[in-house]
C-alpha cells in the first residue's frame, strides 16, 4: 500500500467502508484492481462511482491515458459490466496463481482476461 505508484481508494458511508479499489502505476498505464462493493449494496451504482473516481485519480495524479484490469475469464457478468463502462477485451490472458494467498479455484481452467480502457 505504501509503495510509490500505488493508491487505494475507499468508499465510505456512515463511517463504514462499503467499497474500494486499488490503482497501480506501470510506466504509462495504470492497473485497476481489488474493485469491491459490499455485497448487500451491489447494484446501486457504487461500483460505477468507484470506477469513475479511480479513472479520475489515475488521469489527474499520473497523467495516464490507459487503464487495465484483470478479470476472471469465466465471470461473464463482470466482463459485461466493465464493457458497458468502456473497457474492451484485449484477448490477452494471464494465469490464475493458485496458492494460499490467492486461493484455490474449483475449476483448473480459470485464468484472467485483461481488459483495457483509454481515458481522456
Helices and strands as residue ranges (DSSP letters): E 6-13, E 16-26, E 29-37, G 39-41, H 46-62, E 66-72, H 76-84, E 88-95, E 111-118
